[in-house]
Amino acid sequence: MTAATTTSPTSTAPTPGQVWTRARGILAVVLILVVAGITFAAVRSGTNHGQLDPRSADPRGSRAVAELLKARGVSVTVATTLDEAAAATGHDTTLLVAGPNLLTRSQQLRLDSAASASAGRTLLVAPGPGPTARLAPGVRAEPHHAVGALAPACELPAARLAGAADMGGTRYTTQDPTAVTCYPSAGLPSLVVLPTGSGGDTVVLGSPDFLHNERLDKQGNASLALQLLGSRPHLVWYLPSLTDPSATTDDDDSGDGTEEQSEGGARDEAADESSFLDLVPSGWLWGTLQLALAAVLAAVWRARRLGPLVTERLPVAIRASESAEGRSLLYRKASARDRAAGALRAATRTRIAPLAGVPARDAHTPDLLLPAVSARITAADRDLGTLLFGTAPSTDAALVLLADQLDALEREVRTS
């Protein structure tokens, strides 16, 4: 008689309802994060807009100092490209470079050449190591320090008249005896005035905070800003942009050997690469940190354990055939023939041990079980050790054959 094998209509795939139940918590968290991020971005969108821009009235803009300069007869021109800034330089012009770290090496070399030939004043706002070495030769950038009210501690007339100001930030050192260093922070100056030798000078500022609208009325910030930026009748406020066409110029074609001829050329090239984080707005860094924290919390939430696993009575009765079929499908999906063979052998030994007169506690001891079973079967040449305690089959066909042999052995022991 041939036994017909039928497949269970039960599917192990989760239903759409189950998928929604499992995923709705994660989707709710993601939705809350997205809404919170959009709201935060909308609220803060105007806070940093126009930072250090003379046209911006935002807290970190610089419209206030620009208006004060205009009231004193100083013309203020905004330049957004290197060509505009270089063309506007002159002996009667102050060039303020608001973001020297955004300039490429070729742009820095072009700007230094134009500023040196102009015999005017150049102000560099918080340049990093590379820009400092190219735009202010002889000055070296040191680690950043907190911004606060600092005393001038120098003989620079503009600093002495202004008194204490909000300085600090990037600090600088120089071995040039003609340089004037002011506003020391932790022993290192945050303002350096370097004469260019042609009647002009270069001013290196460690922080732009004293130029912001929100700080202009504090300490001697207004006085210091007006004196540094208003020493010439014309002020060119250069706001570097990554969209400047000159930024795409090949650095190799723009050099004329100046950097290779400099004493510290190798050190400058190593320090030239600005950190990527310096170009990322602070809001994005905070947003990334919040997302990382949310991801960690979600992982902890999903992986939490309230205590050790315990066994429970099933709420419904499940037929043994369905349970066996489900476990066999899992074994087959994982190709776990060794575990399947072990389960079949262990179950057979447990059932035939009492029939052979062996206590249940010794059902898995070969020295006690095998002699007792051999005494109850007729085929003495059968290798019971391999059948009941052998290795795992290597193929599915061998596993099916093992199951048939175990079934036949159990029937024979029961009928003996």
HUMO-V611168 format. One record per backbone hydrogen bond with DSSP energy under -1.0 kcal/mol. CO is the residue of the C=O (numbers start at 1). NH is the residue of the N-H. Records with the same first field share a line. If there is no record, write none. Layout:
CO: NH + NH
//
This chain:
15: 19
16: 20
17: 21
18: 22
19: 23
20: 24
23: 27
24: 28
25: 29
26: 30
27: 31
28: 32
29: 33
30: 34
31: 35
32: 36
33: 37
34: 38
35: 39
36: 40
37: 41
38: 42
39: 43
40: 44
44: 47
48: 51
50: 53
53: 56 + 62
56: 63
58: 61
59: 214
60: 52
61: 213
62: 66
63: 67
64: 68
65: 69
66: 70
67: 71
69: 74
70: 73
75: 235
77: 237
79: 239
81: 85
82: 86
83: 87
84: 88
90: 93
92: 234
93: 121
94: 236
95: 123
96: 238
97: 125
99: 102
100: 103
104: 108
105: 109
106: 110
107: 111
108: 112
109: 113
110: 114
111: 115
112: 116
113: 117
120: 201
121: 95
122: 203
123: 97
124: 205
128: 132
129: 133
130: 134
131: 135
132: 136
136: 139
140: 173
145: 169
148: 167
150: 165
152: 183
156: 160
157: 161
158: 162
159: 163
164: 220
165: 150 + 167
167: 148
169: 145
171: 142
173: 140
176: 179
180: 193
182: 190 + 191
183: 190
185: 188
188: 185
189: 172
190: 206
191: 182
192: 204
193: 180
194: 202
200: 196
201: 122
202: 194
203: 124
204: 192
205: 126
206: 170
208: 211
209: 212
212: 215
215: 218
218: 221
220: 224
221: 225
222: 226
223: 227
224: 228
225: 229
226: 230
233: 75
234: 94
235: 77
236: 96
237: 79
238: 98
241: 244
244: 247
245: 248
246: 249
257: 261
262: 265
264: 268
265: 269
266: 270
267: 271
271: 130
276: 279
281: 285
282: 286
283: 287
284: 288
285: 289
286: 290
287: 291
288: 292
289: 293
290: 294
291: 295
292: 296
293: 297
294: 298
295: 299
296: 300
297: 301
298: 302
299: 303
319: 323
320: 324
321: 325
322: 326
323: 327
324: 328
325: 329
326: 330
327: 331
328: 332
329: 333
330: 334
331: 336
335: 337
336: 340
337: 341
338: 342
339: 343
340: 344
341: 345
342: 346
343: 347
344: 348
345: 349
346: 350
347: 351
348: 352
349: 353
352: 356
353: 358
354: 357
359: 362
360: 363
362: 365
365: 368 + 369
366: 370
369: 373
370: 374
371: 375
373: 376
378: 380
379: 382
382: 384
383: 387
384: 388
385: 389
386: 390
395: 399
396: 400
397: 401
398: 402
399: 403
400: 404
401: 405
402: 406
403: 407
404: 408
405: 409
406: 410
407: 411
408: 412
409: 413
410: 414
411: 415
//
